[in-house]
């Protein structure tokens, strides 16, 4: 499995996983990690703007994406 770290480096940030609309609010300097099959990584689209990160995941329903907290504990599974 591959891990992608998403961090709120410049202050609080909202992280949204699409197309499901799952949202996490991160405090300044907080992070979460997306764990996924490495073969899917080239199809993940990440858009960043002030106070927000949108992560578009490929193939909903066909693969598990795991969201981990900063201590590597599972928070949720997407699809």
WOQUIBEL-V823165 format. One record per pair of residues at least 24 apart in sequence whose ideal C-beta (glycine too) atoms are under 6 Angstrom apart, sorted by sequence separation. I is the first residue (numbers start at 1). GAP is how many residues later the second one is. D is the distance in whole Angstrom. If there is no record, write none. Layout:
BEGIN
I;GAP;D + I;GAP;D
END
This chain:
BEGIN
7;24;4 + 5;26;6 + 6;26;5 + 37;26;6 + 5;28;5 + 36;29;5 + 3;30;5 + 4;30;5 + 35;31;4 + 3;32;5 + 1;34;5 + 2;34;6 + 32;35;6 + 33;35;4 + 2;36;4 + 13;38;5 + 14;38;5 + 15;38;5 + 16;38;5 + 17;38;5 + 18;38;5 + 2;39;6 + 13;39;6 + 31;39;5 + 13;40;6 + 19;41;6 + 6;47;6 + 17;61;6
END
